[in-house]
Structures are given as C-alpha cells and as structure tokens.
C-alpha cells in the first residue's frame, strides 16, 4: 500500500495517487455545473495539480465537465469511452484516448481496464438520439498488487462478481437531486455492489456536492446531501467491506496494511 493515497474532491471526483502516477476521476472542479450549484467549497488548484491521467466514465455534464477539463490543461491525457474521442478532440483537447469494456491501457506503472456500467451513455440523456453517445464505463486501476475499482455511474450488474476482489471501491451512493433515475446506485444497492466486487474497503462518492439551486435549502434536500453515505455504511455493516466515509474535499483515511490482510 506504500505510495497509495486517495482524496475525495466531491461528486465523483477522486484524486488517486498510485505507482508514482496521479489519476483524477470525472473531474468537477467549479462552483457551478450547468444548472447545478456546488454546496461545498471549490477544490483548491493544488488538489488537482500534477495530474497524469483523467478517467471519464461517461458523457453526462456532471462527469465530463468541459470547464473543469480546461482547468487541467488541454494536453492532459484524458481517457474516454470508445466513441467519444472525436467529439472531445473537437473541443480542443489534444491527448484523448478511447477505451471500451475489457480493454486495457497503461500509464507508467499503472494498468487501467475499462469495465461494464449500466447507465445512459448519451451526453444529454437517455431519451435523445442526436449528439454524442458512447457506452458508460467503470475502471479498474492496478499497480503492484493494489486494485481500485472506480464504478462511475451504474446500477448493479451480474458482471460485478467477476471484477474482484478489489482493495478499494469508489461507489456512487446517490446523485444531485431529490430522486434517482435509472442506472444509479442508492445506498442499499451500493452496499450490494461492494459485496459483489469483494471490496475490502469502499469510499462512497456521488453525494453531498451538487444541488439544484431552488432545492438546496429544503429539508429533504439537506437530508439527501448528508445521509446517503451514512445509510450506505449502515447497509454495509456486518459484511466484509470497511466503509471509508470521507467528506468532500478531504483525504481518505486508508486502512493500515495489517488491517487488510
């Protein structure tokens, strides 16, 4: 576990340092994302400095966020689902690579394998047929015996059983609004996902960061901005997965190696 660290920057954005490389998942780094507002502090530039590789799980605007990608620089290496590369290159990004489920790429000592995900891959939603579209993905990131599963946005699928065991799973436990549409994990399903992938530890993500401005101060929205990871921890209690509850913007406190034998 030496040289391995995680920092939860909010929503689905995690800074992963492993094998001497810095990876950022689905970067959302600004105060607004489309019509949504950020309800926690914006990550400081130091928190996303020195990124070697960006992993994008799908094309929705709260995961593939063009203003945030521009903050990282147009020459940052960005990995997108197969079929989305041409569209993103036309936006001015120079080092864009595509990957599909089952395919693998390397970055220094890291190996990244794309996995299945059950979620709409259309840029603007599941009911539209025009515009960019590519399958949603998850990722397995591996180095020297350490494996991190980044689920992206997904619902449960049978193939999760074949992905593990993993050391840490980054699992979405909610969204940004009062309800979840299809292709998402709620806290109970996220706990099942943790068990399916044989996660020794799990970091709940995709919660507590973004909200519609007109709802952010309602009692229900305040609960949904805080409760999902706690419900996830309760659902996972009694299993073999240790829940690494982390507030947006904080470093993940990883278990000591002796706790993970």
PyMOL commands that set and color helices and strands:
alter all, ss='L'
color gray80, all
select helices_A, chain A and resi 45-48+66-72+85-89+158-162+187-196+219-226+228-236+257-260
alter helices_A, ss='H'
color red, helices_A
select strands_A, chain A and resi 5-10+13-18+21-25+32-33+36-38+53-55+77-81+96-99+104-107+110-116+137-143+146-150+166-172+199-205+210-212+242-243+250-251
alter strands_A, ss='S'
color yellow, strands_A
deselect
rebuild
show_as cartoon
